[in-house]
Amino acid sequence: MTQTPDRPDTDDALGPLDALDPAVRTALEAAVFRRLVAHLRERTDVQNIDLMTLAGFCRNCLSNWLKDAADATGVPLSKDQSREAVYGMPYETWKAQHQREASPAQQAAFAKTHTHG
């Protein structure tokens, strides 16, 4: 992976996207990010532990990556602000409204697959 100012820690091997004008590529990637965030905001039934177990990332990961990108480019963004950007509301509000206690089965599945550090 290489690090560039507009794309920290990105993989250079993105096939057809490599040939695009950098501004067009950034616009497409931004649109995909916004659509993913909107989708996760709508799917409040999908718990973060399930996302982590199945996909290896969750809403918190996205908010951390957003904060990392902001930090890398000198954009001031707090952890709370990055979480609110992903969750669509303050994190504590989302947790109170949508997060359920993980079941023993969810905890066991997470323990088997969790590699997030």
Buried (B, 14 or more C-beta within 10 A) or exposed (E): EEEEEEBBEEEEEEEEEEEBEEEEBEEEBEEEBEEEBEEBBEEEEBBBBBBBBEEEBBBBBBBBBBBBBBEBEEEEBEEEBBBBBBBBBEBEEBEEEBBEEBEEEBEEBBEEEEEEE
